[in-house]
Amino acid sequence: MLGRDHMGQRYVHYHHGKGFFAFATDIKALWSHPDVPRVLSDERIGRMLIHDRASNEGETPFDGIHGLPGGAVMTVGSDGSTKKRRYWPTHARLRAAVRAVNESLSALRLEKHPDKTFIGKIQRGFDFLGYRFGAAVLKLAEATIGKFVEQATWLYEQGRRERGKAPLLGAYVRRWLGWATGGLDDLPRRGNGRVRAVPTLSTVARGATPPSSADH
């Protein structure tokens, strides 16, 4: 049985040859065996140059020489069969996906906005286009409600100071409510095994939304 520490600080390399199995912490030590190949792999080098490590985690630039990933163990049977398993979770695939996204954005000359970026498990929920997406619920994002209250408050105060601008608040609220509910209407209920929409306009009403200027 071979094992590597969960942080991957100590390397473990191995070669599974015909009739023998060799392993060492250093690749040069493997070459002390005359039957361990010393041939570079153009394909593997190409994947490393583009940082495509997720396709075959633990590979080396040499044909026939492999590396055991961190936080993993490998057993070698008497018949020469091998079996790997992880005893420590890894975020290598997530890091590879994030790297691929960043490289694609860089190629398109785009940047992630610091206030509109979420990297992690989607089961925790995430904000997108003003809505909060969860495992079973779609609702308005807290930031969306906060911006609505802020803008409506400003229009209300402006309408109190200037008579001609009083109708602006009512028009803004109607447009905003049309947009907000437009993304929540006609969605299937959770009883069908799909996402349930939960409009949070009552939350907006409790969030100190100013009264319509039409009432003044």
C-alpha positions as CSV (number, residue, x, y, z in Angstrom):
1,M,0.0,0.0,0.0
2,L,1.2,3.5,-0.9
3,G,0.0,6.7,0.7
4,R,0.6,10.4,0.4
5,D,0.0,13.1,3.0
6,H,-3.2,15.1,2.7
7,M,-1.3,18.3,1.8
8,G,0.7,16.6,-0.9
9,Q,4.0,17.9,0.4
10,R,5.9,14.7,-0.1
11,Y,5.9,13.2,-3.6
12,V,5.2,9.6,-4.3
13,H,6.0,8.4,-7.9
14,Y,5.6,4.9,-9.2
15,H,6.0,2.8,-12.3
16,H,4.0,-0.3,-13.0
17,G,6.2,-2.4,-15.3
18,K,6.0,-5.9,-16.6
19,G,6.4,-8.2,-13.7
20,F,7.4,-5.5,-11.2
21,F,6.2,-2.4,-9.4
22,A,8.6,0.4,-8.4
23,F,8.0,3.5,-6.3
24,A,10.0,6.3,-4.8
25,T,9.6,9.9,-3.7
26,D,11.9,11.1,-6.5
27,I,11.7,10.2,-10.2
28,K,15.5,9.9,-10.4
29,A,15.4,7.2,-7.8
30,L,13.0,5.2,-10.0
31,W,15.6,5.3,-12.8
32,S,17.9,3.3,-10.7
33,H,15.9,0.4,-12.0
34,P,17.0,-0.4,-15.6
35,D,13.5,-1.2,-16.8
36,V,11.9,2.2,-15.8
37,P,11.6,4.3,-19.0
38,R,13.2,7.7,-19.4
39,V,11.0,9.0,-22.2
40,L,9.3,12.3,-22.2
41,S,5.6,12.5,-23.2
42,D,4.8,15.3,-25.6
43,E,1.1,14.9,-24.8
44,R,1.6,15.2,-21.1
45,I,3.9,18.2,-21.5
46,G,1.3,19.9,-23.6
47,R,-1.4,19.4,-21.0
48,M,0.9,20.8,-18.3
49,L,1.7,23.9,-20.4
50,I,-2.0,24.7,-20.6
51,H,-2.5,23.8,-17.0
52,D,-4.9,20.9,-17.8
53,R,-4.1,18.9,-14.7
54,A,-7.7,18.0,-13.9
55,S,-7.9,15.5,-16.9
56,N,-5.3,13.2,-15.3
57,E,-4.4,14.3,-11.8
58,G,-1.0,13.1,-10.6
59,E,0.6,12.5,-14.0
60,T,4.2,13.4,-14.7
61,P,6.0,14.5,-18.0
62,F,7.4,11.0,-18.4
63,D,5.8,8.0,-20.1
64,G,5.0,5.2,-17.6
65,I,5.8,7.3,-14.5
66,H,2.8,8.5,-12.4
67,G,2.4,10.4,-9.2
68,L,0.0,9.7,-6.4
69,P,-2.2,12.7,-5.6
70,G,-2.2,14.2,-2.2
71,G,-4.6,12.8,0.3
72,A,-4.8,9.4,-1.6
73,V,-3.7,5.8,-1.0
74,M,-3.1,3.1,-3.6
75,T,-3.1,-0.7,-3.0
76,V,-1.3,-3.1,-5.2
77,G,-2.7,-6.6,-5.4
78,S,-0.6,-9.8,-5.7
79,D,-1.9,-10.1,-9.3
80,G,-0.5,-6.6,-10.1
81,S,-3.9,-4.9,-10.0
82,T,-4.0,-1.4,-8.5
83,K,-6.8,0.5,-6.8
84,K,-6.8,4.2,-5.7
85,R,-9.0,5.9,-3.2
86,R,-9.0,9.3,-1.4
87,Y,-9.0,9.5,2.4
88,W,-8.9,13.4,2.3
89,P,-11.2,15.6,0.1
90,T,-9.6,17.7,-2.5
91,H,-10.5,21.0,-4.3
92,A,-8.3,20.3,-7.3
93,R,-11.2,20.0,-9.7
94,L,-12.8,23.2,-8.4
95,R,-9.5,25.0,-8.8
96,A,-9.1,23.7,-12.3
97,A,-12.6,24.9,-13.2
98,V,-11.9,28.3,-11.8
99,R,-8.6,28.5,-13.7
100,A,-10.4,27.6,-16.9
101,V,-13.0,30.3,-16.4
102,N,-10.3,32.9,-15.6
103,E,-8.4,31.9,-18.7
104,S,-11.5,32.2,-20.9
105,L,-12.4,35.6,-19.5
106,S,-8.8,36.7,-20.0
107,A,-8.9,35.6,-23.7
108,L,-12.1,37.6,-24.1
109,R,-10.5,40.6,-22.3
110,L,-13.2,40.5,-19.7
111,E,-13.0,40.8,-15.9
112,K,-15.1,39.5,-13.0
113,H,-16.8,42.2,-11.1
114,P,-15.8,42.0,-7.4
115,D,-19.5,42.4,-6.3
116,K,-20.9,39.9,-8.8
117,T,-18.5,37.0,-8.3
118,F,-19.3,33.7,-6.5
119,I,-17.0,30.7,-6.5
120,G,-18.1,27.7,-4.5
121,K,-20.8,25.0,-4.2
122,I,-24.1,26.1,-5.7
123,Q,-26.0,24.2,-3.1
124,R,-25.3,27.1,-0.7
125,G,-27.2,29.4,-3.1
126,F,-26.0,32.3,-5.2
127,D,-27.2,35.7,-6.5
128,F,-27.6,36.2,-10.3
129,L,-29.4,38.9,-12.2
130,G,-31.0,40.3,-9.1
131,Y,-32.4,36.9,-7.9
132,R,-31.3,34.5,-5.2
133,F,-31.0,30.9,-6.5
134,G,-31.2,28.2,-3.9
135,A,-31.6,24.4,-3.9
136,A,-35.4,24.6,-3.8
137,V,-36.3,28.3,-3.8
138,L,-36.0,31.2,-6.2
139,K,-36.5,34.7,-4.7
140,L,-35.3,38.3,-4.9
141,A,-31.8,38.8,-3.7
142,E,-31.2,40.8,-0.5
143,A,-29.0,43.3,-2.4
144,T,-31.8,43.8,-5.0
145,I,-34.3,44.7,-2.2
146,G,-31.9,47.0,-0.5
147,K,-31.2,48.9,-3.7
148,F,-34.9,49.2,-4.4
149,V,-35.6,50.6,-0.9
150,E,-32.7,53.1,-1.3
151,Q,-33.8,54.4,-4.7
152,A,-37.5,54.5,-3.7
153,T,-36.6,56.5,-0.5
154,W,-34.5,59.0,-2.6
155,L,-37.4,59.5,-5.0
156,Y,-39.9,59.9,-2.2
157,E,-37.8,62.6,-0.6
158,Q,-37.2,64.3,-3.9
159,G,-41.0,64.3,-4.6
160,R,-41.6,65.9,-1.2
161,R,-39.2,68.8,-2.1
162,E,-40.2,69.3,-5.7
163,R,-43.9,69.1,-6.7
164,G,-43.3,68.2,-10.4
165,K,-41.3,65.1,-9.5
166,A,-43.8,63.5,-7.2
167,P,-45.1,61.0,-9.9
168,L,-41.6,59.6,-10.4
169,L,-41.8,57.3,-7.3
170,G,-45.1,55.7,-8.5
171,A,-43.7,55.1,-11.9
172,Y,-40.4,53.6,-10.6
173,V,-42.2,51.3,-8.2
174,R,-44.6,50.0,-10.9
175,R,-41.7,49.3,-13.3
176,W,-39.6,47.7,-10.6
177,L,-42.4,45.5,-9.4
178,G,-43.1,44.4,-13.0
179,W,-39.5,43.4,-13.5
180,A,-39.2,41.7,-10.1
181,T,-42.3,39.6,-10.4
182,G,-41.6,38.9,-14.1
183,G,-38.8,36.6,-13.1
184,L,-41.0,34.8,-10.5
185,D,-44.3,34.3,-12.3
186,D,-45.5,31.1,-13.9
187,L,-42.8,28.9,-12.3
188,P,-43.7,25.3,-11.5
189,R,-44.3,24.5,-7.8
190,R,-42.0,22.3,-5.8
191,G,-44.7,19.6,-5.6
192,N,-43.8,18.6,-9.2
193,G,-40.2,18.1,-8.1
194,R,-39.0,21.4,-9.5
195,V,-38.1,24.9,-8.2
196,R,-40.6,26.8,-6.1
197,A,-40.7,30.5,-6.6
198,V,-41.1,32.7,-3.5
199,P,-41.8,36.4,-4.2
200,T,-40.5,38.5,-1.4
201,L,-42.4,41.7,-2.1
202,S,-43.9,41.5,1.3
203,T,-40.3,41.7,2.6
204,V,-39.9,44.8,0.6
205,A,-43.0,46.3,2.1
206,R,-41.6,45.6,5.6
207,G,-38.3,47.1,4.6
208,A,-39.4,50.7,5.1
209,T,-40.6,51.2,1.5
210,P,-41.9,54.8,1.4
211,P,-45.6,55.5,0.6
212,S,-46.6,56.3,-2.9
213,S,-46.5,60.0,-3.7
214,A,-50.0,59.7,-5.2
215,D,-51.3,59.5,-1.6
216,H,-50.0,63.1,-0.9
